[in-house]
Amino acid sequence: MGSVLYLDGRLRRRARVQPLRTERKTQGAPKSLLRLGYNCWAIARAQRAAFIVDAKDYFEAFYRAALRAKRSIVIVGWDFNSQTRLHHDPVAKDGPPALLGDFLNYLTRRRRGLRIHVLGWDYPVLFAHDRELPPFYGLGGWTPARRVHLRYDDTHPVGASHHQKVVVIDDAIAFSGGIDLTVRRWDCCAHAADDKRRLAYEKPYPPFHDTMMAVDGEAARRLGELARARWRLATGHRLRSPEVESDPWPHELEPSATDVDVGIARTLPPRGELPAVREIERLYLDMIAAARSTIYIENQYFTAPRIAQALERRLGEPDGPEIVLVLRLLSHGWLEEATMHVLRTRLIQRLQTADRHGRFRVYYPHVPGLPEGNCVDVHSKLLIIDDALLRIGSSNLCNRSMALDTECDLVVEARGQARIAQAIGEFRDKLLAEHLDTQPERVREEIQRAGSVHGAIGAFREQTRTLRQFDELPEWSDTLLSVASVADPEEPIALETLLSERQAEESVAKDKPAWGKIAGLVAVVAALMALWRFTPLREVATAEAAIQWAKAFGELWWAPLLLMAAYTPACLVMFPRPLITLAAVLAFGPLLGFTYSLLGICASAAVTWWMGRHMRRDTVRRLAGPKLDRMIDVLKKHGLVAMTLLRLVPIAPFAVESIVAGAIGMKLWHVVLGTAIGLLPGTLTTTVFGDAIETAVTGAGEVNWWLVGAAVTLLAGGAWAVKRWFTRMERRMRAHAETGRQSS
């Protein structure tokens, strides 16, 4: 039988890859858990496999292997940052650099036949604060060499990401797991609170814990196929496999096991008519069901209900396995705290309730001396079943990793072979020893003495650095849980479905008054009024004080420059521009405030137009959305007039409109002048309102309500007229196109 493979965007039948027959015919060997086409994509032999803990050892292994590369290095990941420091040893004057970007350029200069391909996720603006600007924006400090090819993968459903972390060198060694070649990852097993080497852009970050696996032989070649298929799907270009005899395995990297079969499992979202690949989820469920004594888990998240349900079933068995779950204590930021942290808490409580036999514990690594609000960032995606199965990959225990994002996990089976079982057990003991600040031999002794992993962990509970249990879990309402679940969808978000649902909601809204929205707005306004009325804010945050602060700011020589520059980041994050204009009027007065505001808005239009000129067209089209996509022909034909009217009645966010204008080749002066004319009424209206507010608060004169009313009427009337014009132009062009098709 064959299996469906669609990494290259097409349906194909692929013959099953059989491991070496000598392994299959081992007398008395247990049946393999791996099933091709069901819970794994490939089963491939590795002569060497190394289980790596933390980025220090991984970065150094990659560094040494890359120095031995002859033809090809392919890197695919969720993130890539040229400023990643690969090691902290002294660097010789003419030796290989320690920073990733410079190191890759050095490699291509050093070896003529070497080509390097880097594929990162084409992330949304939401993640931009923690990312390096792509070099083709012209704003970064690193420029890839001629044979270093950097591309971004945007071939995902709405809301999905490319999450695989795979590096393949000459198809002879491959690394896969949870660590990207990026900043805020480097750390050693000590995880010391005051490690001065743990810096990103000269700022310290908390300890970081993760795992990777290195493989060679057939396993490395199959991961090379996977990486090249992802490159072709993202870029449309095929990479040739390197035909070269090479052994880049670093001498310093000690193999954890030799002559092992490695299973490769994936998650791929549905693409067109092609179904989703959910090998990773099936493999999780099969591994949990196969456990006899111990399930040891380390993961960044724990929000997947089906995984929790599988664990719950095992807890219900009188003689089931003990379950050790190691997570990080805190979440990253308020958004994750309000979503993934909430969902995690509910699943943990569910399993604690099901734990009638006392076999379930949830731990977090505690390192003394960390500042408040910091913790060891457990980022690993690891599952160890008894001494029989070891899994290291990119997939989190969340819905996204089961169905939405692209993922890649590697699994090693012992299948009755004592040497592999020993390697798996030693690796688990090594991980526990790191968390418990001891030696693996001591951990092994305590497990044998106590008869369980929980008992061994308990022997170290009095240490300052240890694994601590989650003592108190907050209670969350069902309403908050429903809202939080949006952050971890079980299925890809279909844009067409969302649009049809929105249209249906809009049609219903025409028939029913929006009493709920009105009531909500009234409640918010009432709450704000009460806040200022009955709290100390009444004395501090007064209108008079706000005006005084604005006036003081306006007297600074650099204030106009800062205000004008503020419009560009504001439009990128969709911060309301009228608030900046209002502040400008209060700080500089009506005339100067209006002038500075319009100049800042036009400058932001030019910057975002330039961004559109340098973006990939498919990225821009995906960013534009269906409404603006239908306007592209109108923009191309009518240029300045269309941009002017589009600014009067925006169909999409300000920055998106400018980016699309740049991508379709509109003239810059059309965009800038159209922006100035189109936003003139709105900016003028905001100026009038700002002047009226200042007049009313300071009592410097009487408010000209006729002028305010005229400004509002002009803005509303203009919006109505522009909307009608756009609709008429769009219908006319569609009719013309239809006539052309019929005549042909």
C-alpha positions in Angstrom: 0.0 0.0 0.0 1.1 3.6 -0.6 0.5 6.7 1.5 -0.7 10.2 0.5 2.1 12.7 0.5 1.4 16.4 -0.4 4.3 18.4 0.9 5.0 19.5 -2.6 1.4 20.6 -3.1 0.2 17.6 -5.1 -1.4 14.3 -4.4 1.0 11.4 -4.9 1.3 7.8 -4.0 4.5 6.9 -2.2 5.8 3.5 -1.6 6.3 2.7 2.0 9.8 3.1 3.4 10.8 -0.1 5.1 13.5 -0.2 7.8 16.3 -2.7 7.6 14.9 -6.2 7.6 17.3 -7.5 10.2 15.6 -5.3 12.8 12.1 -6.5 11.8 13.1 -10.1 12.1 14.5 -9.9 15.7 13.1 -12.9 17.5 10.6 -11.9 20.2 10.8 -8.2 19.5 7.5 -6.4 20.3 5.5 -5.1 17.4 6.3 -1.6 16.3 4.0 1.2 17.4 4.7 3.1 14.2 2.3 2.8 11.3 3.2 4.4 8.0 0.5 6.7 6.6 -1.3 6.7 10.0 0.8 8.0 12.8 4.1 8.6 11.0 5.3 9.7 7.5 8.5 7.7 7.4 10.5 5.1 9.3 14.2 5.5 8.5 17.4 4.1 9.9 20.0 6.3 11.6 23.4 4.9 12.3 23.8 7.6 15.0 21.2 9.5 17.0 22.0 12.1 19.7 19.4 13.4 22.2 20.4 17.0 23.0 19.3 19.1 26.0 19.3 22.9 25.8 20.4 25.3 23.1 24.0 25.6 24.2 24.8 22.1 23.1 22.5 22.3 20.1 24.0 25.5 18.8 27.5 24.2 19.2 26.7 21.0 17.4 25.1 22.9 14.5 28.1 25.2 14.4 30.6 22.3 14.1 28.5 20.4 11.7 28.0 23.4 9.4 31.7 24.0 9.3 32.0 20.5 7.7 29.2 21.1 5.2 30.1 20.6 1.5 27.1 21.3 -0.7 23.9 22.1 1.2 22.5 23.5 4.4 18.7 23.8 4.6 17.1 25.5 7.6 13.3 25.6 8.2 11.9 27.2 11.3 9.3 29.2 13.1 11.9 32.0 13.5 15.3 32.8 12.3 17.5 35.6 13.6 20.9 36.5 12.1 22.0 38.0 15.5 21.8 34.6 17.2 25.0 33.9 19.1 26.0 30.3 18.4 28.7 30.1 21.1 30.5 32.3 23.6 34.1 31.1 23.1 36.8 33.6 21.9 36.7 34.2 18.1 39.9 34.3 16.1 40.4 37.3 13.9 40.1 35.3 10.6 38.1 32.5 12.1 34.4 31.7 11.8 32.1 34.3 13.4 29.9 33.5 16.3 26.8 35.4 15.1 24.5 33.2 12.9 24.1 35.5 9.9 27.8 36.3 9.6 28.6 32.6 10.2 26.4 31.6 7.2 28.0 34.2 5.0 31.5 33.0 6.1 30.6 29.4 5.2 29.7 30.3 1.6 32.9 32.4 1.2 34.9 29.5 2.6 33.4 26.8 0.3 32.4 27.7 -3.3 30.0 24.8 -3.8 28.0 25.4 -0.7 24.4 26.8 -0.9 22.4 27.7 2.1 18.6 28.0 2.1 16.7 29.4 5.1 12.9 29.2 5.3 11.1 31.1 8.1 7.5 31.7 8.9 6.0 34.8 7.3 4.6 36.0 10.6 1.9 38.6 11.2 2.5 42.0 12.8 1.4 40.6 16.2 4.7 38.8 16.5 6.9 41.5 14.9 8.1 43.0 18.3 10.1 39.8 18.9 11.5 39.4 15.4 14.3 40.6 13.2 13.2 42.7 10.3 13.8 40.8 7.0 16.9 42.0 5.2 15.0 42.9 2.0 13.2 45.7 3.9 16.6 47.5 3.9 16.4 48.2 7.6 18.3 45.2 9.1 22.0 45.1 9.9 22.6 41.8 8.1 22.7 41.2 4.4 22.7 37.5 3.2 25.6 36.5 0.9 24.9 35.6 -2.7 24.5 31.9 -2.0 22.5 32.4 1.2 18.9 32.3 0.2 16.4 33.6 2.8 12.6 33.2 2.2 9.4 33.3 4.2 6.7 30.7 4.2 3.1 32.1 4.0 1.4 29.0 2.6 -0.8 28.5 5.6 -4.5 28.8 6.5 -5.6 32.0 8.3 -4.2 32.0 11.8 -1.8 29.1 11.2 2.0 29.1 11.3 5.0 27.2 10.1 6.3 25.7 13.3 8.7 23.0 12.2 12.4 23.4 13.4 14.6 21.3 11.0 18.1 21.8 9.9 19.7 19.4 7.3 23.3 19.5 6.2 24.3 17.6 3.1 21.5 15.1 3.7 24.0 13.5 6.0 23.1 15.0 9.4 19.8 16.5 10.5 18.6 18.3 13.6 14.9 18.4 14.6 13.1 19.4 17.8 11.9 22.5 19.6 14.7 25.0 19.2 14.8 27.7 16.5 18.0 29.3 15.4 17.0 32.6 16.9 17.6 34.9 19.9 16.3 34.2 23.5 17.0 30.5 23.1 20.6 30.1 24.2 21.1 28.6 27.7 23.0 25.8 29.3 21.8 23.1 31.7 22.7 25.1 34.8 20.0 27.7 34.0 21.7 30.0 36.5 19.6 33.1 37.4 22.5 35.4 36.9 24.1 34.0 33.7 25.5 37.1 32.0 25.7 35.2 28.6 21.9 35.0 28.4 21.3 38.2 26.5 19.2 39.3 23.5 19.9 42.8 22.1 21.8 43.6 25.4 18.8 42.7 27.5 18.7 39.6 29.8 16.0 37.0 29.4 14.9 34.1 31.7 16.4 30.6 31.7 15.3 28.6 28.6 15.0 24.7 28.5 14.4 22.7 25.4 15.4 19.5 23.5 16.6 18.5 20.0 17.5 15.3 18.3 20.3 14.8 15.7 20.2 11.9 13.3 22.3 10.7 10.3 21.9 8.1 7.5 18.6 7.5 5.9 16.8 9.5 8.7 18.7 12.6 7.7 17.9 12.0 4.0 14.2 11.8 4.7 14.3 15.0 6.7 16.1 16.5 3.8 13.2 15.5 1.6 10.8 17.1 4.0 12.7 20.4 4.2 13.0 20.6 0.4 9.3 19.9 0.0 8.5 22.8 2.3 10.8 25.1 0.4 9.1 24.1 -2.9 5.6 24.6 -1.4 6.6 28.1 0.0 8.6 29.4 -3.0 7.6 27.4 -6.0 11.2 26.4 -6.6 12.7 22.9 -6.4 15.9 22.3 -4.5 18.1 19.5 -5.7 19.3 16.9 -3.2 23.0 17.2 -2.6 24.9 14.4 -4.4 28.0 14.4 -2.2 29.8 12.0 0.1 29.9 13.8 3.4 30.0 13.1 7.1 29.5 16.4 8.9 28.7 14.7 12.2 30.8 16.6 14.8 33.3 14.6 16.7 32.3 16.3 19.9 28.6 15.2 19.6 28.4 11.9 21.4 25.7 9.6 19.9 23.0 8.6 22.5 22.1 5.5 20.4 23.4 3.8 17.3 21.6 1.8 14.5 18.1 2.8 15.4 14.9 3.2 13.5 13.5 6.8 13.6 9.9 7.6 13.0 9.0 11.0 11.5 5.5 12.3 12.2 4.0 15.5 10.9 1.1 17.8 11.2 0.0 19.6 8.0 -3.2 21.7 7.7 -5.6 21.0 4.8 -4.6 22.7 1.6 -7.2 23.1 -1.1 -8.7 19.7 -1.8 -5.9 17.9 0.1 -6.9 16.7 3.6 -5.0 17.5 6.8 -2.2 15.3 8.0 -2.6 14.5 11.7 0.1 11.9 12.3 1.4 13.8 15.3 -1.9 13.6 17.2 -2.4 9.9 16.4 1.1 9.2 17.6 0.5 11.0 20.9 -2.6 8.9 21.5 -0.9 5.6 20.5 2.1 6.3 22.8 -0.1 7.2 25.8 -2.1 4.0 25.3 1.1 1.9 25.1 2.5 3.1 28.5 2.9 0.5 31.2 4.7 2.2 34.1 5.6 5.9 33.4 4.5 8.7 31.1 7.0 11.6 31.3 6.0 14.8 29.5 7.8 18.1 29.1 5.9 20.7 27.1 5.4 24.4 26.5 1.6 24.2 26.5 -1.0 21.8 27.7 -4.4 22.7 26.2 -5.3 19.8 23.9 -8.5 18.2 25.1 -8.0 14.9 23.2 -4.6 14.4 24.8 -6.0 15.2 28.2 -8.8 12.7 27.6 -6.3 10.0 26.7 -4.4 10.7 29.9 -7.6 10.7 31.9 -8.5 7.2 30.6 -5.1 5.9 31.8 -5.6 7.5 35.2 -8.9 5.6 35.6 -7.1 2.2 35.3 -6.3 0.7 38.7 -2.8 -0.4 37.5 -2.2 2.3 35.0 1.0 4.3 34.6 2.2 7.3 36.6 2.0 10.6 34.7 4.7 13.2 35.2 3.9 16.5 33.5 6.6 19.3 33.5 5.4 22.7 32.4 6.6 26.3 32.9 5.2 28.2 35.8 4.2 31.4 34.1 2.9 32.5 30.7 4.3 34.9 28.2 2.5 38.2 28.5 -1.1 39.0 29.3 -2.6 37.5 26.1 -1.2 34.1 26.8 -2.1 34.4 30.4 -5.7 35.0 29.4 -5.9 32.2 26.9 -3.4 29.3 26.9 -2.9 29.6 30.7 -6.7 29.5 31.3 -7.1 26.4 29.1 -4.2 24.7 30.7 -5.6 25.2 34.2 -8.9 23.6 33.2 -7.2 20.5 31.8 -5.0 20.1 34.9 -8.0 20.4 37.2 -9.8 17.8 35.1 -6.9 15.3 35.4 -6.5 16.0 39.1 -10.2 15.1 39.6 -9.7 11.9 37.6 -6.6 10.9 39.6 -8.3 8.5 42.0 -5.1 6.4 42.5 -2.7 9.3 43.1 -0.5 8.8 40.0 -0.7 12.3 38.4 1.6 15.2 39.3 2.3 18.5 37.6 5.7 20.2 38.2 7.6 23.3 37.2 11.4 23.8 37.4 12.3 26.2 40.2 15.6 28.1 40.0 16.4 30.3 43.0 17.3 34.0 42.5 15.1 34.7 39.5 13.4 38.1 39.6 9.7 38.1 40.3 7.6 37.4 37.2 10.4 35.2 35.7 10.6 31.4 35.5 12.4 28.7 33.7 10.9 28.8 30.2 10.1 25.1 29.6 9.9 25.1 25.8 10.6 21.4 25.1 8.1 19.2 23.3 9.1 15.8 24.7 7.4 12.6 25.6 9.0 9.5 27.1 7.0 6.3 27.6 8.7 3.9 30.1 12.1 3.0 28.7 10.5 2.1 25.4 9.6 5.2 23.4 11.3 8.6 23.1 9.8 11.5 21.2 11.3 14.9 20.5 9.8 17.4 18.2 8.2 20.8 17.5 4.6 20.0 18.5 3.1 21.4 21.6 0.3 19.7 23.5 -2.2 22.2 22.0 -4.9 22.0 19.3 -2.8 24.2 16.9 0.0 21.6 16.8 -2.5 18.7 16.2 -4.3 20.2 13.2 -3.4 23.8 12.3 0.4 24.5 12.2 3.1 22.5 10.4 5.0 20.3 12.8 7.7 17.6 12.7 8.4 15.1 15.5 11.0 12.3 15.7 10.4 9.1 17.7 12.8 6.3 18.7 11.5 2.8 19.7 13.4 0.3 21.9 11.3 -2.6 20.8 12.9 -4.9 23.3 16.5 -3.9 22.5 18.2 -3.4 25.8 20.8 -0.9 24.5 18.1 1.5 23.1 16.0 1.1 26.2 19.0 2.0 28.3 19.6 5.1 26.1 16.0 6.3 26.6 16.1 5.7 30.3 19.4 7.5 30.7 18.1 10.5 28.8 15.0 10.8 31.0 17.3 10.6 34.1 19.5 13.3 32.6 16.5 15.6 32.2 15.4 15.0 35.7 18.9 15.5 37.0 19.0 18.9 35.4 15.8 20.0 37.0 16.7 18.5 40.4 20.3 19.8 40.4 21.9 16.4 40.8 23.5 13.6 38.8 21.6 11.1 36.6 23.0 8.2 38.7 21.5 9.7 41.8 18.1 10.0 40.1 18.3 6.4 38.9 19.0 5.3 42.5 16.1 7.2 43.9 13.7 5.8 41.2 14.8 2.3 42.1 14.5 3.0 45.8 11.0 4.7 45.6 9.7 2.6 42.8 8.4 5.6 40.9 9.5 8.9 39.3 7.2 10.8 41.6 8.9 9.3 44.6 12.4 10.2 43.2 11.3 13.8 42.7 10.0 13.9 46.2 13.4 13.0 47.5 14.7 16.4 46.3 11.8 18.6 47.3 13.7 20.4 50.0 16.4 21.7 47.7 16.4 25.3 46.5 16.7 24.2 42.9 14.2 21.5 42.3 10.9 20.5 40.6 7.9 22.0 42.5 4.3 21.1 42.2 1.6 23.5 41.1 0.0 24.1 44.5 -2.9 26.4 43.8 -4.7 26.7 40.5 -7.0 29.7 39.9 -10.7 29.2 39.1 -11.9 30.5 35.7 -15.5 31.0 34.6 -17.0 29.1 31.7 -17.4 32.3 29.8 -13.7 33.1 30.0 -12.9 29.5 28.9 -15.1 29.9 25.9 -13.3 33.2 24.9 -9.8 31.7 25.6 -10.5 28.7 23.3 -10.4 31.0 20.3 -6.6 31.2 20.8 -6.3 27.5 20.3 -8.7 26.4 17.5 -9.1 22.7 16.7 -9.5 23.3 13.0 -8.1 25.8 10.5 -10.1 29.0 10.1 -11.7 29.1 6.7 -11.7 32.7 5.4 -14.6 32.0 3.0 -16.6 30.6 5.9 -15.9 33.6 8.1 -16.9 35.9 5.3 -20.2 34.1 4.6 -21.0 34.0 8.4 -20.2 37.8 8.6 -22.5 38.5 5.6 -25.2 36.4 7.3 -24.8 38.3 10.5 -25.0 41.6 8.7 -28.2 40.6 7.0 -29.7 39.6 10.3 -28.5 42.8 11.9 -30.5 44.8 9.3 -33.7 43.1 10.6 -32.9 43.3 14.3 -31.9 46.4 16.3 -28.5 46.1 17.9 -29.8 46.5 21.4 -27.0 44.4 22.9 -24.3 46.5 21.4 -26.0 49.7 22.4 -26.4 48.4 26.0 -22.7 47.4 26.1 -21.6 50.8 24.9 -23.7 52.5 27.5 -22.3 50.2 30.2 -18.7 51.0 29.2 -19.4 54.8 29.2 -21.1 54.5 32.5 -18.2 52.6 34.0 -15.7 55.1 32.8 -17.8 58.0 34.2 -18.0 56.2 37.5 -14.2 55.6 37.5 -13.5 59.3 37.2 -16.3 60.3 39.5 -15.7 58.1 42.5 -12.0 57.3 42.5 -8.8 59.4 43.1 -8.5 59.7 39.3 -11.0 62.6 39.6 -8.3 64.7 41.2 -5.4 63.6 39.0 -6.7 62.8 35.5 -8.7 65.9 34.9 -9.3 67.5 31.5 -7.4 70.6 32.7 -4.4 68.5 33.7 -4.4 66.7 30.4 -4.3 70.0 28.5 -1.5 71.2 30.7 0.5 68.1 30.0 -0.1 68.5 26.3 1.0 72.1 26.4 4.2 71.3 28.2 5.0 68.6 25.7 4.4 71.0 22.8 7.1 73.4 24.1 9.9 70.8 23.6 11.9 71.3 20.4 11.7 67.7 19.4 8.0 67.3 20.1 6.8 67.9 16.4 9.3 65.3 15.1 8.2 62.7 17.6 4.5 63.4 16.9 4.9 63.1 13.1 7.0 59.9 13.5 4.3 58.4 15.7 1.8 58.0 12.9 3.8 55.3 11.2 3.9 52.7 14.0 0.4 53.8 15.0 -1.0 52.8 11.6 0.9 49.5 11.6 -0.7 48.4 15.0 -4.0 50.1 14.1 -3.8 52.6 16.9 -6.5 55.3 16.3 -4.9 58.2 14.4 -7.5 60.8 15.6 -6.2 60.5 19.1 -2.7 61.5 18.0 -4.3 64.4 16.0 -6.3 65.5 19.0 -3.1 65.5 21.1 -1.4 67.5 18.4 -4.1 70.2 18.5 -3.9 70.4 22.3 -0.1 70.6 22.3 0.5 73.0 19.3 -2.8 74.7 18.7 -5.2 74.2 15.8 -3.0 75.4 12.9 0.3 73.8 13.8 -1.4 70.7 15.1 -3.3 70.2 11.9 -0.1 70.8 9.8 2.0 68.4 11.8 -0.7 65.7 11.8 -1.2 65.8 8.0 2.6 65.7 7.4 2.9 62.7 9.8 0.0 60.9 8.1 1.5 61.4 4.6 4.9 60.2 5.8 3.3 57.1 7.2 1.6 56.5 3.8 5.0 56.8 2.0 6.7 54.3 4.4 4.0 51.7 4.1 3.8 52.2 0.3 7.6 51.4 0.3 7.0 48.3 2.3 4.4 47.1 -0.2 6.9 47.6 -3.0 9.3 45.1 -1.4 6.8 42.5 -0.2 5.9 39.3 -2.0 2.7 39.6 -4.0 1.1 36.6 -2.5 1.7 37.9 1.0 0.2 41.3 0.0 -2.9 39.6 -1.6 -3.4 37.6 1.6 -3.0 40.7 3.7 -5.5 42.7 1.6 -8.5 40.4 2.1 -11.4 40.0 -0.2 -12.9 43.5 0.0 -9.7 45.3 -0.9 -8.8 42.6 -3.4 -11.9 43.5 -5.4 -10.8 47.2 -5.4 -7.4 46.5 -6.9 -8.6 47.0 -10.5 -10.3 50.2 -9.5 -7.1 51.4 -7.9 -5.0 50.5 -11.0 -7.3 52.3 -13.4 -8.3 55.5 -11.4 -5.0 56.0 -9.4 -5.1 59.3 -7.6 -8.9 59.6 -7.6 -9.4 56.1 -6.2 -6.8 56.5 -3.5 -8.3 59.8 -2.5 -11.7 58.3 -2.1 -10.4 55.1 -0.5 -8.8 57.3 2.2 -12.2 59.1 2.7 -14.0 55.8 3.3 -11.4 53.2 4.2 -12.3 49.6 3.1 -9.2 48.2 4.9 -6.8 49.5 7.6 -4.7 52.5 6.5 -1.4 50.6 6.4 -2.9 47.7 4.3 -4.3 50.2 1.7 -0.8 51.7 1.3 1.0 48.4 1.2 -1.4 47.2 -1.6 -0.9 50.4 -3.5 2.9 49.9 -3.4 2.5 46.3 -4.4 0.4 47.0 -7.5 2.8 49.8 -8.6 0.8 52.9 -7.9 2.9 56.1 -8.1 4.1 57.4 -4.8 2.9 60.9 -5.4 -0.6 59.5 -6.1 -0.6 57.7 -2.8 0.7 60.7 -0.8 -1.5 63.3 -2.5 -4.5 61.0 -2.4 -3.8 60.5 1.3 -3.5 64.2 2.0 -6.8 65.0 0.2 -8.7 62.0 1.4 -7.8 62.4 5.0 -8.1 66.2 5.0 -11.8 66.2 6.0 -11.3 63.8 8.9 -8.1 65.5 10.1 -9.9 68.9 9.9 -12.9 67.5 11.8 -10.6 66.2 14.5 -8.9 69.6 14.7 -12.2 71.4 15.1 -13.2 69.0 17.8 -9.9 69.4 19.6 -10.1 73.1 19.5 -13.7 73.0 20.8 -12.7 70.7 23.6 -9.9 73.0 24.7 -12.2 76.0 24.5 -14.9 74.3 26.6 -12.5 73.1 29.2 -10.4 76.3 29.6 -13.3 78.7 29.2 -11.3 80.8 26.8 -14.3 81.5 24.6 -17.5 80.1 23.3 -17.7 76.9 21.3 -18.8 77.3 17.7 -21.3 74.4 17.6 -22.3 75.4 14.1 -18.7 74.8 12.9 -18.6 71.4 14.7 -21.9 70.4 13.2 -20.8 71.5 9.7 -17.6 69.4 10.0 -19.5 66.3 11.1 -22.1 66.7 8.3 -19.4 67.2 5.7 -17.6 64.1 6.8 -20.7 62.0 6.8 -22.0 63.2 3.5 -18.6 62.7 1.9 -18.4 59.1 3.2 -21.8 58.3 1.7 -20.9 59.8 -1.7 -17.6 58.0 -1.9 -19.2 54.6 -1.0 -21.7 55.0 -3.8 -18.9 55.9 -6.3 -16.8 52.9 -5.4 -19.8 50.6 -5.7 -20.7 52.1 -9.1 -17.1 51.8 -10.4 -16.8 48.2 -9.2 -20.1 47.2 -10.9 -19.1 49.0 -14.1 -15.7 47.2 -14.3 -17.3 43.8 -13.6 -19.9 44.3 -16.3 -17.2 45.3 -18.7 -15.2 42.2 -17.9 -18.3 40.0 -18.3 -19.0 41.6 -21.7 -15.4 40.9 -22.8 -15.7 37.2 -21.7 -18.9 36.7 -23.6 -17.6 38.3 -26.8 -14.5 36.1 -26.7 
